[in-house]
Amino acid sequence: MTDQAQSLRQLVSAQPVGSPIAKSNRTAKIITVSSGKGGVGKSNFTLNFALTMQAMGKKVLVFDADIGMANIDVLMGVSSQYSLYHLIRGEKRIEEVIQYGPDKLPFIAGGSGLADMMSLSEAEMDYFITEIERIASEMDYIIFDTGAGLSKENMKFIVSADQCLVVTTPEPTSITDAYALIKVVHGMDNQVPFSLVVNRAGDEQEAREAANKIILTAQRFLDLDIQLLGSIADDTHVVQAVKRQIPFTAAYPRCNASSDIRRIALRYMAVPAATESETPKGIKGFMHRWLKRTK
């Protein structure tokens, strides 16, 4: 077990149930990774992006928030014994719900527990927020891998977060659906900062052309600036890694896709979003905004 994983377990398990841990100087930034349609590699990006930032010294927690098709654990070849459901029902504490993937990346499987959050009592929600805060205060980033498309659940997650990373491919339907997602979210809350990642790009020119179709349209019709974080090559090593249930950055660290992920992670941490002006609100702020949207 890595030092990070060991310290997380010791930190949380040492606290009485429901008690807050000692405050740290961190306020975790809440990121949602979303896409307009399925099959664009969103979850694979989320996993490898998180692993790459962790390798760069950041503390990252991945939250599988895809209600219908949660598969982060499958991509890692890890069996999730417990999920969010066990936490919100008070059956398990946060340290028992957190699972660890490659390089001991901490993650929480969502599953049916996400749907159950819609009907929690005030006392149950207070317990849930308290438990999540106990671990969130030790994180730099909490990444929610949301479902694809324009479901109400996805929209609530996106507008409640600090930032949304939209994953698309150069395919026309993917581009159209990615813009539709951005348009709907922007209509709900025009303060949500977006960044764009083009996956499975044949080359940089193809990626730039695909990105510009979204970026220029958003500027013209939404008066919205969207940052292009970068592109990921259409690399056969990614498919091989998925079949092996190993993240491609771990299985093939020198492949083109892994190099692209590292560039994206470095750019993300070095250059703030064009529309981002506020400091992260943390998990508590995220949950309060999310709750307002569920009423």
C-alpha positions as CSV (number, residue, x, y, z in Angstrom):
1,M,0.0,0.0,0.0
2,T,1.3,3.4,-0.9
3,D,2.0,6.2,1.6
4,Q,-1.1,8.0,0.3
5,A,-3.4,5.1,0.7
6,Q,-2.1,4.2,4.1
7,S,-2.4,7.7,5.4
8,L,-5.9,8.0,4.1
9,R,-7.0,4.8,5.9
10,Q,-5.3,5.8,9.2
11,L,-6.6,9.4,9.0
12,V,-10.2,8.4,8.5
13,S,-10.4,5.3,10.6
14,A,-9.0,7.1,13.6
15,Q,-12.0,9.3,13.8
16,P,-15.3,8.5,15.6
17,V,-18.3,8.0,13.3
18,G,-19.6,11.3,12.1
19,S,-16.8,13.3,13.5
20,P,-14.8,15.8,11.4
21,I,-11.1,15.3,10.8
22,A,-8.7,18.0,11.5
23,K,-8.9,20.8,8.9
24,S,-6.2,20.8,6.3
25,N,-5.2,23.7,4.1
26,R,-6.7,22.0,1.0
27,T,-10.0,22.8,-0.6
28,A,-10.6,20.1,-3.2
29,K,-11.5,21.2,-6.6
30,I,-14.6,19.4,-7.9
31,I,-14.3,18.4,-11.5
32,T,-16.9,16.6,-13.6
33,V,-15.9,14.7,-16.8
34,S,-18.8,14.5,-19.2
35,S,-19.6,13.8,-22.8
36,G,-22.6,14.4,-25.1
37,K,-22.8,10.8,-26.1
38,G,-21.5,7.4,-24.9
39,G,-18.6,5.6,-26.4
40,V,-16.2,8.5,-26.7
41,G,-13.7,7.2,-24.0
42,K,-14.9,9.4,-21.2
43,S,-14.4,7.0,-18.3
44,N,-11.1,5.8,-19.7
45,F,-9.9,9.5,-19.9
46,T,-11.1,10.1,-16.3
47,L,-9.2,7.2,-14.9
48,N,-5.9,7.9,-16.7
49,F,-6.1,11.6,-16.1
50,A,-6.6,11.0,-12.4
51,L,-3.7,8.5,-12.3
52,T,-1.4,11.0,-14.2
53,M,-2.2,13.8,-11.8
54,Q,-1.6,11.5,-8.8
55,A,1.8,10.6,-10.3
56,M,2.5,14.3,-10.5
57,G,2.1,14.6,-6.8
58,K,-1.6,15.6,-6.5
59,K,-4.1,13.9,-4.2
60,V,-7.0,12.7,-6.3
61,L,-10.3,10.9,-5.5
62,V,-12.3,9.5,-8.4
63,F,-16.1,9.2,-7.9
64,D,-18.0,7.0,-10.4
65,A,-21.1,9.1,-10.9
66,D,-22.5,7.2,-13.9
67,I,-25.8,5.9,-12.6
68,G,-26.6,3.6,-15.5
69,M,-23.2,2.5,-16.8
70,A,-20.7,2.8,-13.9
71,N,-17.5,1.1,-15.1
72,I,-14.5,2.7,-13.6
73,D,-13.8,-0.4,-11.5
74,V,-14.1,-2.6,-14.6
75,L,-11.4,-0.5,-16.4
76,M,-9.1,-1.1,-13.5
77,G,-9.9,-4.8,-13.1
78,V,-11.0,-4.1,-9.5
79,S,-14.0,-5.6,-7.8
80,S,-15.9,-3.0,-5.8
81,Q,-17.2,-4.8,-2.7
82,Y,-19.0,-1.7,-1.4
83,S,-20.4,1.4,-3.1
84,L,-22.0,4.7,-2.3
85,Y,-25.2,2.9,-1.4
86,H,-23.6,1.3,1.7
87,L,-22.4,4.8,2.8
88,I,-25.6,6.7,2.4
89,R,-27.5,3.9,4.2
90,G,-25.1,4.1,7.1
91,E,-24.0,0.5,6.7
92,K,-20.3,1.4,6.1
93,R,-18.0,4.2,6.9
94,I,-16.2,6.2,4.3
95,E,-12.9,4.3,4.7
96,E,-14.7,1.0,3.9
97,V,-16.4,2.4,0.8
98,I,-13.2,3.8,-0.7
99,Q,-11.6,1.3,-3.0
100,Y,-8.1,1.4,-4.4
101,G,-7.1,0.8,-8.0
102,P,-3.7,0.8,-9.7
103,D,-1.0,2.8,-7.9
104,K,-3.6,2.8,-5.0
105,L,-5.7,5.4,-6.7
106,P,-8.7,6.0,-4.3
107,F,-12.2,5.8,-5.9
108,I,-15.8,5.4,-4.9
109,A,-18.1,3.3,-6.9
110,G,-21.5,4.9,-7.4
111,G,-24.0,2.4,-8.7
112,S,-27.5,2.5,-7.4
113,G,-26.5,4.7,-4.5
114,L,-26.6,7.8,-6.7
115,A,-30.3,7.3,-7.4
116,D,-30.9,6.8,-3.7
117,M,-29.4,10.2,-2.9
118,M,-32.5,11.8,-4.4
119,S,-34.7,10.5,-1.6
120,L,-32.4,10.9,1.5
121,S,-33.8,12.5,4.6
122,E,-32.1,15.6,5.9
123,A,-30.4,13.6,8.7
124,E,-29.2,11.0,6.2
125,M,-27.8,13.7,3.9
126,D,-26.1,15.4,6.8
127,Y,-24.4,12.2,7.7
128,F,-23.4,11.5,4.1
129,I,-21.9,15.0,3.7
130,T,-20.0,14.7,7.0
131,E,-18.5,11.4,5.9
132,I,-17.5,12.7,2.5
133,E,-15.9,15.8,4.0
134,R,-13.7,13.7,6.3
135,I,-11.8,12.5,3.2
136,A,-12.3,15.4,0.8
137,S,-10.4,17.8,3.0
138,E,-7.3,15.8,2.2
139,M,-7.7,15.9,-1.5
140,D,-6.6,18.3,-4.2
141,Y,-9.1,17.1,-6.8
142,I,-12.3,15.1,-6.7
143,I,-13.2,13.9,-10.1
144,F,-16.8,12.9,-10.9
145,D,-17.1,10.6,-13.9
146,T,-20.7,11.4,-14.9
147,G,-22.9,9.6,-17.3
148,A,-23.1,10.5,-21.0
149,G,-25.8,12.7,-22.4
150,L,-28.3,15.2,-21.1
151,S,-30.0,13.4,-18.2
152,K,-31.3,15.5,-15.3
153,E,-28.8,13.7,-13.0
154,N,-25.8,14.5,-15.2
155,M,-26.9,18.2,-15.5
156,K,-27.2,18.5,-11.7
157,F,-23.7,17.2,-11.2
158,I,-22.2,19.4,-13.8
159,V,-23.7,22.7,-12.7
160,S,-22.8,22.0,-9.1
161,A,-19.1,21.4,-9.8
162,D,-16.2,23.8,-10.0
163,Q,-15.4,22.9,-13.6
164,C,-16.6,20.5,-16.4
165,L,-14.2,18.7,-18.8
166,V,-16.1,17.7,-21.9
167,V,-14.7,14.7,-23.9
168,T,-15.5,14.4,-27.6
169,T,-14.1,12.6,-30.6
170,P,-13.7,14.1,-34.2
171,E,-16.8,12.2,-35.3
172,P,-19.6,14.7,-36.3
173,T,-22.2,13.1,-34.0
174,S,-19.9,13.4,-31.1
175,I,-19.1,17.0,-31.8
176,T,-22.8,17.8,-32.2
177,D,-23.7,16.1,-28.9
178,A,-20.8,17.7,-27.0
179,Y,-22.0,21.2,-28.1
180,A,-25.6,20.3,-27.1
181,L,-24.4,19.3,-23.7
182,I,-22.5,22.6,-23.3
183,K,-25.5,24.6,-24.5
184,V,-27.9,23.0,-22.1
185,V,-25.6,23.4,-19.1
186,H,-24.8,27.0,-20.0
187,G,-28.5,27.7,-20.2
188,M,-28.9,26.3,-16.6
189,D,-25.9,28.1,-15.2
190,N,-23.8,30.5,-17.3
191,Q,-21.0,30.5,-14.7
192,V,-19.8,26.8,-15.3
193,P,-16.3,26.8,-16.8
194,F,-15.8,24.3,-19.6
195,S,-12.6,22.7,-21.0
196,L,-12.5,20.4,-24.0
197,V,-10.6,17.2,-24.7
198,V,-10.6,15.6,-28.1
199,N,-10.1,11.8,-27.9
200,R,-9.1,9.4,-30.6
201,A,-7.7,12.1,-32.8
202,G,-5.9,11.0,-36.0
203,D,-3.5,13.9,-35.7
204,E,-3.3,17.4,-34.2
205,Q,-4.9,19.1,-37.2
206,E,-7.9,16.8,-37.0
207,A,-8.2,17.5,-33.3
208,R,-8.0,21.2,-33.7
209,E,-10.6,21.2,-36.5
210,A,-13.0,19.2,-34.3
211,A,-12.4,21.5,-31.3
212,N,-12.8,24.6,-33.3
213,K,-16.3,23.5,-34.4
214,I,-17.3,23.6,-30.8
215,I,-15.2,26.5,-29.6
216,L,-16.2,28.9,-32.4
217,T,-19.9,28.0,-32.2
218,A,-19.9,28.5,-28.5
219,Q,-18.3,31.9,-28.9
220,R,-20.7,33.0,-31.6
221,F,-24.0,31.8,-30.1
222,L,-23.4,31.5,-26.4
223,D,-20.7,34.2,-25.9
224,L,-18.8,31.5,-24.1
225,D,-15.0,30.9,-24.1
226,I,-14.0,27.2,-24.0
227,Q,-10.5,26.1,-23.4
228,L,-9.0,23.3,-25.4
229,L,-6.9,21.2,-23.0
230,G,-5.5,19.0,-25.7
231,S,-6.1,15.8,-27.7
232,I,-5.4,12.1,-27.3
233,A,-4.1,10.1,-30.2
234,D,-6.2,7.2,-31.7
235,D,-3.8,4.7,-30.2
236,T,-4.2,0.9,-30.5
237,H,-2.5,0.6,-27.1
238,V,-5.6,2.0,-25.5
239,V,-7.8,-0.8,-26.8
240,Q,-5.2,-3.4,-25.7
241,A,-5.1,-1.9,-22.2
242,V,-8.9,-2.0,-21.9
243,K,-9.0,-5.7,-22.8
244,R,-6.3,-6.3,-20.1
245,Q,-8.3,-4.1,-17.6
246,I,-5.2,-2.1,-16.9
247,P,-5.1,1.7,-17.4
248,F,-3.2,2.5,-20.5
249,T,-0.9,4.9,-18.7
250,A,0.2,2.0,-16.5
251,A,0.2,-0.7,-19.1
252,Y,1.9,1.4,-21.8
253,P,3.4,4.5,-20.2
254,R,5.4,5.4,-23.3
255,C,2.6,5.1,-25.9
256,N,1.3,8.2,-27.7
257,A,-1.9,8.3,-25.7
258,S,0.0,8.2,-22.4
259,S,2.2,11.1,-23.6
260,D,-0.9,13.0,-24.6
261,I,-2.5,12.5,-21.2
262,R,0.6,13.8,-19.4
263,R,0.5,17.0,-21.6
264,I,-3.2,17.5,-20.8
265,A,-2.6,17.0,-17.1
266,L,0.3,19.5,-17.1
267,R,-1.7,22.0,-19.0
268,Y,-4.7,21.6,-16.7
269,M,-2.7,22.2,-13.6
270,A,-0.6,25.1,-15.1
271,V,-3.3,27.1,-16.9
272,P,-6.7,27.9,-15.2
273,A,-9.9,27.8,-17.2
274,A,-10.5,31.0,-19.1
275,T,-13.8,31.7,-17.2
276,E,-12.6,30.5,-13.8
277,S,-12.4,33.4,-11.3
278,E,-13.5,31.9,-8.1
279,T,-11.6,29.6,-5.7
280,P,-12.9,26.0,-5.4
281,K,-15.9,25.7,-3.2
282,G,-15.0,22.2,-2.0
283,I,-17.2,19.2,-1.5
284,K,-19.5,20.9,0.9
285,G,-20.2,23.7,-1.6
286,F,-20.7,21.1,-4.3
287,M,-23.2,19.2,-2.2
288,H,-25.2,22.3,-1.2
289,R,-25.5,23.4,-4.8
290,W,-26.4,19.8,-5.8
291,L,-29.1,19.7,-3.2
292,K,-30.7,23.0,-4.4
293,R,-31.0,21.4,-7.9
294,T,-32.7,18.3,-6.5
295,K,-35.5,20.3,-4.8
